[in-house]
Amino acid sequence: MSIYIGANPMRRVAIYTRVSTDRQTTDNQERELREVADRMGWEIVNVYQDEGISGAKGRDQRPAFDQLCKDAARRRFDTVAAWSVDRLGRSLQDLVGFLSELHALGIDLFLHQQGLDTTTPAGKAMFQMMGVFAEFERSMIRERVKSGLSRARAQGKTLGRPPIAAEIEVAIRKDLQLGGVGVRKLAAMHKVGVGTVLRIRAQLASPAPNA
């Protein structure tokens, strides 16, 4: 619950900072965000720091970010403040997904470098526009994949993994029938994937048609 001073609520803020390498520090990010909080009259309830962790990592590999999300679900703050959008993730889709989770919980987001503050009408409008662009990005990716597949088919290219040589498959079958060698070792011996050996083993185990 927010603390009230007179008629104006004091906003509870969680600061999130992240740097990608151990040679960097989150001190500057935290200092600037604390200055913003002081000017805005926000109460800082916690600072979450991920140090030496790439933004491309998922939530399960960013312990501080994971804890931030858990505390957000418990409504322990009203706003998340980060120094820049790239501190939260590496794509527009990541940001919009995170924003959507926060908004579902009634929590706002402040991004210092981008000047995004979803407590304001302009910030809310910007968030809606980002949602549109994220959907556009997803559509473009889907279209590029479809176009690439269609072009490959038109050029007569075989999609998927190329089939292994018949003599290699025969050799793998013989080794499987002899037994005594593990799947991974067989795959290494014949320079094929483990999945290929498993497929051949499954075929051997299946009853022959009309048997």
C-alpha positions as CSV (number, residue, x, y, z in Angstrom):
1,M,0.0,0.0,0.0
2,S,1.3,3.5,-0.9
3,I,2.3,5.9,1.9
4,Y,0.3,9.2,1.8
5,I,1.7,12.6,2.6
6,G,-1.3,15.0,2.7
7,A,-3.4,14.3,-0.4
8,N,-0.6,13.0,-2.6
9,P,0.5,9.3,-2.5
10,M,4.2,8.6,-2.1
11,R,5.0,6.2,-5.0
12,R,6.9,3.0,-4.0
13,V,9.6,2.4,-6.5
14,A,11.8,-0.6,-7.3
15,I,15.1,0.1,-9.1
16,Y,16.5,-2.4,-11.5
17,T,20.1,-2.2,-12.8
18,R,22.2,-4.5,-14.9
19,V,25.6,-4.7,-16.5
20,S,26.9,-7.3,-19.0
21,T,30.4,-7.8,-17.7
22,D,32.2,-8.1,-14.4
23,R,34.4,-5.1,-15.4
24,Q,31.3,-2.8,-15.5
25,T,29.4,-1.5,-12.5
26,T,25.8,-0.6,-11.8
27,D,26.8,2.3,-9.5
28,N,26.1,5.0,-12.1
29,Q,22.7,3.6,-13.1
30,E,21.7,3.4,-9.5
31,R,22.9,6.9,-8.7
32,E,21.0,8.5,-11.5
33,L,17.8,6.7,-10.7
34,R,18.1,7.6,-7.0
35,E,18.4,11.3,-8.1
36,V,15.2,10.9,-10.2
37,A,13.4,9.3,-7.3
38,D,14.5,12.1,-5.0
39,R,13.3,14.8,-7.4
40,M,10.0,13.0,-7.9
41,G,9.4,12.3,-4.2
42,W,9.4,8.5,-4.7
43,E,10.1,6.0,-1.9
44,I,12.7,3.4,-3.0
45,V,11.7,0.1,-1.5
46,N,14.4,-2.1,-3.1
47,V,17.3,-2.1,-5.6
48,Y,17.7,-5.2,-7.8
49,Q,21.1,-5.7,-9.4
50,D,22.3,-8.2,-12.0
51,E,26.0,-7.8,-12.5
52,G,28.0,-9.6,-15.3
53,I,24.8,-10.9,-16.9
54,S,23.8,-10.4,-20.6
55,G,20.4,-8.9,-21.3
56,A,19.9,-11.8,-23.8
57,K,19.7,-14.2,-20.9
58,G,16.3,-15.4,-19.9
59,R,14.6,-14.5,-16.6
60,D,15.8,-17.8,-15.0
61,Q,19.4,-16.8,-15.6
62,R,19.0,-13.3,-14.2
63,P,18.4,-13.8,-10.4
64,A,17.7,-10.2,-9.5
65,F,15.3,-9.7,-12.4
66,D,13.5,-12.9,-11.5
67,Q,13.2,-11.7,-7.9
68,L,11.9,-8.3,-9.2
69,C,9.1,-10.2,-11.1
70,K,8.2,-12.2,-8.1
71,D,8.0,-9.1,-5.9
72,A,6.0,-7.4,-8.5
73,A,3.4,-10.2,-8.3
74,R,3.3,-9.6,-4.6
75,R,2.7,-5.9,-5.2
76,R,5.6,-4.8,-3.2
77,F,6.0,-1.6,-5.2
78,D,4.1,0.7,-7.6
79,T,6.7,1.4,-10.2
80,V,9.8,-0.2,-11.7
81,A,12.6,2.2,-12.6
82,A,15.4,1.2,-14.9
83,W,18.2,3.3,-16.5
84,S,17.5,2.2,-20.1
85,V,15.3,-0.2,-22.1
86,D,18.3,-2.4,-22.9
87,R,18.8,-3.1,-19.2
88,L,15.5,-5.0,-19.2
89,G,16.0,-7.1,-22.4
90,R,17.4,-7.1,-25.9
91,S,14.2,-6.8,-28.0
92,L,11.0,-4.8,-28.3
93,Q,9.0,-7.9,-27.7
94,D,10.8,-8.5,-24.4
95,L,10.0,-5.0,-23.2
96,V,6.3,-5.1,-24.3
97,G,5.9,-8.5,-22.7
98,F,7.4,-7.2,-19.4
99,L,5.3,-4.1,-19.6
100,S,2.1,-6.1,-20.1
101,E,2.9,-8.2,-17.0
102,L,3.5,-5.0,-15.0
103,H,0.3,-3.4,-16.2
104,A,-1.8,-6.5,-15.4
105,L,-0.5,-6.0,-11.9
106,G,-1.2,-2.3,-11.8
107,I,2.5,-1.4,-11.8
108,D,4.1,1.3,-13.9
109,L,7.5,1.5,-15.6
110,F,10.0,4.4,-15.7
111,L,12.9,4.3,-18.2
112,H,15.3,7.1,-17.6
113,Q,17.2,7.3,-21.0
114,Q,14.1,6.9,-23.1
115,G,12.0,9.3,-21.0
116,L,9.2,6.7,-20.7
117,D,6.9,7.0,-17.7
118,T,3.7,5.0,-17.9
119,T,2.2,7.0,-15.0
120,T,1.7,9.8,-17.5
121,P,-0.8,9.9,-20.4
122,A,2.1,10.4,-22.9
123,G,3.9,7.3,-21.4
124,K,0.7,5.2,-21.7
125,A,0.3,6.3,-25.3
126,M,3.9,5.4,-26.0
127,F,3.4,1.9,-24.5
128,Q,0.4,1.3,-26.8
129,M,2.5,2.3,-29.8
130,M,5.3,-0.1,-28.7
131,G,2.7,-2.9,-28.6
132,V,1.8,-2.1,-32.2
133,F,5.5,-2.1,-33.3
134,A,6.2,-5.4,-31.4
135,E,3.3,-7.1,-33.3
136,F,4.7,-5.6,-36.6
137,E,8.2,-7.1,-35.7
138,R,6.6,-10.5,-35.1
139,S,4.8,-10.4,-38.4
140,M,7.9,-9.4,-40.3
141,I,9.8,-12.3,-38.8
142,R,7.1,-14.7,-39.7
143,E,7.0,-13.4,-43.3
144,R,10.8,-13.6,-43.7
145,V,10.7,-17.3,-42.5
146,K,7.8,-18.1,-44.9
147,S,9.5,-16.4,-47.8
148,G,12.8,-18.1,-47.1
149,L,11.1,-21.6,-47.1
150,S,9.2,-20.8,-50.2
151,R,12.3,-19.6,-52.0
152,A,14.2,-22.8,-51.0
153,R,11.4,-25.0,-52.2
154,A,11.3,-23.1,-55.5
155,Q,15.0,-23.6,-56.0
156,G,14.6,-27.4,-55.4
157,K,16.4,-27.4,-52.1
158,T,15.6,-30.1,-49.6
159,L,14.5,-28.7,-46.3
160,G,15.5,-30.2,-43.0
161,R,18.5,-32.4,-42.3
162,P,20.1,-34.2,-45.2
163,P,19.6,-38.0,-45.2
164,I,22.6,-40.1,-44.2
165,A,24.3,-42.4,-46.7
166,A,22.8,-45.8,-47.0
167,E,26.0,-47.6,-46.1
168,I,26.3,-45.6,-42.8
169,E,22.7,-46.5,-41.9
170,V,23.5,-50.2,-42.6
171,A,26.6,-50.1,-40.4
172,I,24.6,-48.5,-37.6
173,R,21.9,-51.2,-37.9
174,K,24.6,-53.9,-37.6
175,D,26.2,-52.3,-34.6
176,L,22.8,-51.9,-32.9
177,Q,22.0,-55.6,-33.5
178,L,25.4,-56.7,-32.1
179,G,24.8,-54.5,-29.0
180,G,27.2,-53.6,-26.3
181,V,27.8,-50.0,-27.5
182,G,25.8,-47.0,-26.2
183,V,23.8,-44.7,-28.4
184,R,26.1,-41.7,-27.9
185,K,29.2,-43.7,-28.7
186,L,27.6,-45.2,-31.8
187,A,26.7,-41.7,-33.0
188,A,30.3,-40.5,-32.4
189,M,31.7,-43.6,-34.2
190,H,29.6,-43.0,-37.3
191,K,29.7,-39.2,-37.1
192,V,25.9,-38.8,-37.0
193,G,23.5,-37.2,-34.5
194,V,22.2,-39.1,-31.5
195,G,18.7,-38.7,-32.9
196,T,19.7,-40.6,-36.0
197,V,20.8,-43.6,-34.0
198,L,17.7,-43.5,-31.9
199,R,15.5,-43.4,-35.1
200,I,17.3,-46.4,-36.5
201,R,17.0,-48.3,-33.2
202,A,13.3,-47.5,-33.1
203,Q,12.9,-48.9,-36.6
204,L,14.6,-52.1,-35.6
205,A,12.4,-52.5,-32.6
206,S,9.2,-52.0,-34.6
207,P,7.6,-55.2,-36.1
208,A,8.0,-55.5,-39.8
209,P,4.8,-55.0,-41.8
210,N,2.9,-58.2,-42.6
211,A,5.1,-60.1,-40.1
